[in-house]
Amino acid sequence: QVRLVESGGGLVQPGGSLRLSCAASGFTFSRAFMRWYRQAPGKERELVASITSNSGSKNSVDSVKGRFTISRDNTKKTVSLQMNSLKPEDTAVYYCNAFIDLSNYWGQGTQVTVSS
């Protein structure tokens, strides 16, 4: 059974940092293309960052470039999102996503709130 469990969300002031983690199980993590998405209230879910199976390629949406960094540890079966210089517009539920064997799997999400 595939499981993706996010952690690390919370309330942070503008300019602060958070590190999200996603623990994976139930599939061959080292083969999966991993992504972080987010969904703000009243908005569609958007792709934030992605990383290939061997960490050879990473991409992120323009609005977070230079602030967010995606990484993975295939030994620990985790993918992380380091978020720095957070802005109120980063407030959203953040979801971990695994794409493997033409199937998408989702975590339950973790809330990130950026507010003073």
N, C-alpha and C positions, 0 to 999 in steps of 0.2 A: 504494500500500500504506500503510495507516494504521500509524503508529508513535507510541508515547508512551514517552518515556524519562525516568524519574525519577532525581533525584540529590539529594545533600545530607544523606542519612541518616548516622547514626553513633552513637557512644556519648557521652552527655552526663550530667553530674551533675544531680540534682534542683535545680530553680530555674533551670537554664540555658536556652539558646535554640538553636534550629536553624531553618534556612530550607530547605525542600524546593522543588525546581523540577521542572517537567515540560516537556520539549520535545516539541512535536507536529509531525507532518508527515503528508502523504498525504491530507489533507482540508482543507476550508475552515474553518480554526480560528475565524475571526470569527463563524461561525454556530453553533458548538457550545456546548452547555451543559456546563460543566466541573465536576467534583467530585473531592474527595479522600475516599478511604475508608481504613480501617485494619482490620487483623485481628491480634488478639493470639492467642498460643498457646491452643488449646482453645476459642476463641470464634469466633462468626460474624463475618463481615465487616460493619463498620458504617460508615454515612455520617458523615463528619466535617464537611465544609463543601462548599458549592456556590456557583457564581457564574454569572449569566446571560451571554449572549453579549456584551452591551455593558457589562458590569459594573454594570448598573443595580440589580441585586438580589443580595444575598449572604446566605447563611444558614449557620448552624453548629449542631452539636449542643450541648445545654446544658452538657455536661461540659467543653467547651473555650471556651465564650463568655467573652470578655474576655481570653483568653490566645492564641488562634490567630486569624490573619487570612488570608483567601484573597484573592488578587489575580491579575490577568492582564494580559498585554501582547499585544494582537492583532497588533501590528507584528512582534514577535519570536516570536509563536506559542508563548508560554510561559504557564503558570499556576504560581503559587507558593503556598506555605503557610508563613507566618511563625509559628513556634511559640515562645512565651515561657512562662516560669514552668513549665517541664516537670515532670511528676510521674512517679513510677515506673509508674503505671497508664496512662501514654501510650505505654508500650513496645508496639510492634507493627510489622508490616510495613505501610507506607503505600503506597497505590496511587492513581495518577492515572486518572481515568475521563473519557471524552468521550462525550456523548450527542448524536447528530446523525442526522437522517433516520431516526428510529425505531430506530437501532442503537447498541449500547454497545460501546465499545472500552476496553481496559485496558492499562496499562503492566505491567512485570514486577515492580514494587514496590521499595521501598527500606527497609531495616531501620532503625528508630529504637529505641535502647535507653537508658532513663533509669535510671541506677544510680550509687550512690556507691562 
